[in-house]
Amino acid sequence: MADNNQSQNGQLQIELRPEIAQGEYANFAIITHSSSDFVLDFARIMPGVPKAQVRSRVILAPEHAKRLLQALQENILNYERQFGKIEIPNQAPRTIAPFGSGRGEA
């Protein structure tokens, strides 16, 4: 008997509900961590609005955070091969703060 999350050939099936499929635009991220979790908060900063609102939070085990990093690196390399180098103008230095301080590395 096959598991509900896997098809007969062993591949994971993923459901994408319509309300999730439209996504959330984020142009700012705050990353914090403890010994057991990485917390990624995605926010949107808009001109003229003094407060950024967190639109989504993802909590990952350290192993999954590292897998995400590797997947992002691979996808960025593929993107740059196809479309050219991604330039980051006026990149500010990153800040690092302890878990729970409300500030993190972005």
C-alpha positions in Angstrom: 0.0 0.0 0.0 1.4 3.4 -1.0 1.8 6.3 1.5 -0.7 9.1 1.0 2.2 11.6 0.3 4.0 9.5 -2.3 2.9 8.2 -5.7 3.4 4.6 -6.8 6.8 5.4 -8.2 8.1 6.8 -4.9 8.0 10.5 -5.8 6.7 12.9 -3.3 3.4 14.6 -4.4 3.0 18.2 -3.4 -0.3 20.1 -3.1 -0.3 23.8 -3.8 -3.6 25.4 -2.7 -4.7 28.4 -4.8 -4.5 30.8 -1.9 -0.9 29.9 -1.4 0.0 29.7 -5.1 -0.3 33.4 -5.5 2.5 33.9 -3.0 3.6 36.9 -0.9 6.0 39.5 -2.2 8.9 40.1 0.2 11.8 42.5 -0.3 13.3 42.1 3.2 14.2 39.1 5.3 15.3 38.6 8.9 17.0 35.4 9.8 17.5 34.4 13.5 18.4 31.1 15.0 18.6 29.1 18.2 20.5 25.8 18.8 17.5 23.9 17.3 15.8 26.2 14.8 16.3 28.8 12.1 13.5 31.3 11.8 13.1 33.1 8.5 10.8 36.2 8.5 9.9 37.6 5.2 8.7 41.2 5.1 7.7 43.9 2.7 9.1 47.4 2.9 7.1 50.0 1.1 8.1 53.6 0.3 6.5 56.1 2.7 5.4 53.4 5.1 7.5 53.6 8.4 6.9 50.0 9.4 7.8 46.8 7.6 5.2 44.1 8.0 6.2 40.4 8.3 4.2 38.6 5.6 5.5 35.1 6.2 7.5 33.1 8.7 9.3 29.8 8.0 10.9 27.8 10.8 13.5 25.2 9.8 15.7 22.6 11.5 19.4 23.5 11.0 19.8 20.6 8.6 16.9 21.9 6.4 18.3 25.4 6.6 21.6 24.2 5.2 19.7 22.2 2.4 17.8 25.4 1.6 21.1 27.3 1.4 22.5 24.7 -1.0 19.3 24.7 -3.2 19.4 28.6 -3.3 23.0 28.6 -4.3 22.4 26.1 -7.1 19.4 28.0 -8.4 21.2 31.3 -8.3 24.0 29.8 -10.4 21.5 28.4 -12.9 19.7 31.8 -13.0 22.9 33.7 -13.6 24.0 31.3 -16.4 20.7 31.9 -18.1 20.1 35.6 -17.4 23.4 37.1 -16.3 24.9 38.1 -13.0 22.7 39.4 -10.3 24.0 42.8 -9.1 23.3 44.0 -5.6 23.7 47.9 -5.6 24.7 49.6 -2.5 24.7 46.5 -0.4 24.9 47.5 3.3 26.9 45.4 5.8 25.0 42.5 7.3 24.1 42.6 11.0 24.0 39.6 13.3 22.0 39.5 16.5 21.2 36.6 18.9 17.9 34.7 18.7 14.9 36.5 20.1 16.4 40.0 19.9 14.1 40.9 17.0 17.1 41.6 14.8 19.0 39.2 12.6 21.0 38.6 9.5 19.3 39.6 6.3 
